[in-house]
């Protein structure tokens, strides 16, 4: 099959549209916004991701009934559609039969340990002895939380405390879940290959390759300057016809899928990192027409903006408008600029 050939700008524009960062979804479309999962590592990072994708987001919408929090494969908190929790849980289960049997036993122990809501902190103890078969057969991540994630056990993290919740068992075939998880990854972050999928899902490379093989008929190869990968054939036409996006969006580090490491399509130059600033000052990036033009930090009701280079007054006003509408409980957002600090 001859690969699609696109330039880096087309890939950027396609990825932003696929992740709903070009045009906001209708109010209340939270499950659609979280179709590939939204990491919630930084305080309320998933809420910022929802705000950048959905119209009229309010401060409590991270708890909308259409969404749940669970542990991501690498141990962070993850916000996913409630109806699709099984895809994210069972899509990362290894295919090796011996490892699966051992994981199923650990999963049963994990489920028995959560008969009522309880604070996190006893996950490892609840599993008891972990066999060498499991330790050798699981690719990445804190093993105890990985087992809880595979069981689809929900959590609630309010930026201060994490509570583990009794949860129903996922009702989905493991192989169906693996296929659907790969489709969501490729729609969000494609074109990509098995190595990128293995890192994203915290699974073994051989499992990732096997899942690519299973849906081979649904894929098309793509080449772009400096890279190559596979894309869902259903997305190929949109990629080839991708046009420039416009507008401003706030995206969160440790939260937004488009900032996942890899080919760095959205942020090709990461020299904006500053060692001198407090941690809260680097919560994320401001995108203008898909390109990073500033970083931002939020502390209480104050959003501080750190431009990478001088911006014209119209751009600053538009960014301030986006920042001032960011969901915040109980008060309005104060917006400040720090033009005195240089990015290093």
N, C-alpha and C positions, 0 to 999 in steps of 0.2 A: 504494500500500500504506500503510495507516495505521500510524504508528510505535508501537512499545511505549513506554509512558511509565513511568519508574521514578524513584525518588528516589536521592540520592547514596549513602545507606547501602546500599540494595540493590545498587548497582553495586560498592561496596567489597566487600561480602560475596561477591558473585559472582566478582569478580576474585581474591580470596584463595583461594576454592575452586578456581577454574580453574587456579591456579598451585600447588595442593597445599600451601597455607599454612594451611589450616583443619584438615585431618586428614592426618597423615603417611602416606606410602605404605609398603607392606610393605618389609622389609629387602631390600636388593639392587635396588630398582626405580630405578636411577640413570638409565637412558635415559628412562623416563617423566617423571622429575623435570626432565630437561634438554630436554624436547620442543621448547621455543622457544629453546633456547640459554641458557647461563649465562656472562655475562662474567666474566673472571678478572683484572680490571685490578689491584685491590689484592691483596696477597699472600694467596693461597688464598681469595679471595672466592667462587669457585665451590664450594669445599668447605663454606663456611658456608651457601651456598644449598642444597647437598645435605642438610646437617644439618637445616635448617629444613623439609625436605620428606620425608625418608626416615627410617625407624626404624633405630637401631643403626648409624649412620655411623661409620666409623673414619678415622684420619688419612690413610691412603693411598688412599681410595676415589675421589679425583679421577682416579686412574690405572686405574680399573676397565676391563677389556677392552671393556665396552659403550659406553665414552666415548672421544672423541678431542679433542685441542686443535687449533684452527686459528686463523687470523687472522680477526677480525670485519671487516666492510666498512670500518670507520673505523680499523683498525690495531691494535686491542686483541686480546688473546688471548681466545678464546671456547671454551667446552666444549660439545660437541654430541653427540648419539647417533651412534655409529660407523656404524650402518646407515643413517642419514639425512644423512650428510655431504653427499651430492650435492644435497639440497634447499637447504642453506645456501650451497653453492658456486654452483650454477647458477641458483638463484632470483634472484640479483642481477645476472645478465648482461643488459646493455642489449639492446633489440630492434632498434635501428638496425643495418642490415646492414653498413654500412661500418665502424662502430665495432666490431661483433662480429668481422669479419674481422681487423681490426687487433689486437683483444684475443686472438683465437685464435693469431695469430703470436707475440705476447708470451707467451701461456700456454705455447706449445711451448718457447720459450727458457727460461722459468722452470722447466719440468719437467726439461729437459736439465741445468739447473744444479744439480739436487739428485739426484745419482746415489748419494750416500751421506750419512749424517747429518753436518751441519756447523753451526757457530754462525751465528746471524743476523748481518746486517750488510752483506751483499753483494747484497741483493735488487735494488736499483736498477741496479747494474753488470751483473747477469746479464741484465737486459732490454735493455740497449743503448739505442739511440735510440728515443724514444717519439714517435710521430707526433702532429701537432696534432689529428688526427681523434679520437684516443683522449682526449687531454687535454681537448678540448671536450665529449666525449660521456659522460664519467664524472662522476657527480654529486658525490661526496664521498670523503674519506679519502685516506691516503697511497697514491699510485697503484701503487707497486711491490707493497706488501702486498695491495692490492686485487686485483691480477692473481693473486698466489699464492692468495688466498682463493677466487677464482673457479675456480681449478684444483683446489680441494679439497686443497691441499698441507698436510699436518699439521705441527704444531710440538710441542715439549715445553718448557714453561716451569715450572721448579721453584721460582719466586719469587726465583731468583738469575740463572740463565742461560737463554737460549732457544736451542734446537737445532731446525733445520729438517730434516724427515725425508722420505726418498723415499716417495711416496704413489701409490696407483693412481688412474687417471683416474675421475672420477665417471661412473656408468652410469645416467643419467637424462636424459630429454628436458628441454630448457630450459623449455619452456612448462609441462610438468607440475611442474617444480620451482618455477616462479613461483607457480602456483596453490597448491601445498601450503605454500609459505612464507607466503603471505598468510593461509591458513587458520590456521596456527599463531600468527601475529601476532594475529589477531582473537580466537582462543580465549584467548590469554594477556592481551592488552591491549585488547580490544574492550570497548565499541563505539569505533570509530575511523573515520577517513576516509583518503583517499589521501595527504594531507599528512603525517599522523602515520606512515603506513606508509613513505613516502619517507624521512623522517628516520630511522626505526628501521633500515631496510634499507640506507640510504645509496645510494638509487637516485634517478633522475630522477622528478619529479612526473608527467610524462606516462606513463612506464612504470608507475608506481603506479596511475594512473587506468585504464590499459589492463587491468591485472590485476584490478582491481575489476570492470570491465565483463565480463571473461571469466567470473567466478563470480557474476555478478549474481543468478542464480536461487537461489543458496545463501544470500543475505543478507536481513536484515530491518533496517529503520531503527529507531533507538532515540533517544528524547529523554529528557534528565534536566535538572534545574535547572542552567542555565549551560552546557549542552553538547548535542551531538547527534552521531551517528555510525552506523556499520553494525556489525552483529553477525552471526555465523553463525546462520542460522535454527535449526539444531540446538541452539544454546545459549540460544535465546530463552526457552524455558519455564523453564530453570534460573534465568535472570536474573529473570524475573517472580516466581518463587517463592522467591527468595533470602531466607534468614533469617540472624539474627545468628550470628557465629562467636565462639568463645571460646578462650582460651589465649594463650600467650606464644611469640613467635618472634623470633629474631635475623636481621636482613637486612643485607646488606653494600652500601655505596655502591660504585659501579663494578662491580656484580656482579648484584644481584638485579633481575629484570625488573620487579617491581612498583614499583620506584623510578625507572623510566624517566620522564624529563620529559614533560610533556603537560598533561593536565587536573589532574594532581596529586590523583588520587582518594584515594590512600593517605595522602599527606602534603600536605594543602591549605595548611598554614602552614609555610614553611621558615625561620621566624625562629629556629629552634634552632641555626643555624650559629654557631660561635664562632671569631672570628679569633685569640683569645688562646691557644688550646690547641695543643699539638703535633699534627702531622698524624695520627699513629697514634691519637690520642684521638677521632677522628671517622671510624672505619671503617664505622660503620653505625648502624642504629636498632634499638630494641627495640619490638616491637608487642605491645600488650595488647588482645585482642579486635579486632585489626585497626587500632588507633590507636597512633600513635607516642607513647611515654611517656618515653623516654630515648634517649640516644645511647651508643655504646660504643666502646671502643678496645681493641686487644689488642697486647701487646708481650711476646714470649717466652711465658712461662707465666702471664702476668697479664692478666686482663680487668678493665678499669676502666669503671665505669658512671657516667653523668652524668644524673641525673633532670631532667626538664623542670620538674617540680613535686613537692611532697612526695608520697610513696607510702606506703600503709599497710603494716604489717609483713608481712601475708600476701602482698601483691604483691611486695615485695622478696624474700621467701623463694622465691617461684616463679621470679622472674627469676634469682636466684642459682643455682637448680637447673638452669635452662636453660643458663646460662653455664658452670657447672662441668662439664657433659657435652659441651661443645664439643670436637670432635676435636683432639687435640694430641699430637704425637709425643714419646714418651719421658717424659712427666711429667703430673701432674694440673694442672688450671687453678686458679689462685688468683684469687678474685673480690674486688674492692675497690669501694667507693662513694666518689664525690667529690661531696658535697652542698654544698661550700663555694664552688663555681664557678657563676656564674649564666649561663644562656644569653642571648646577645645577638643 
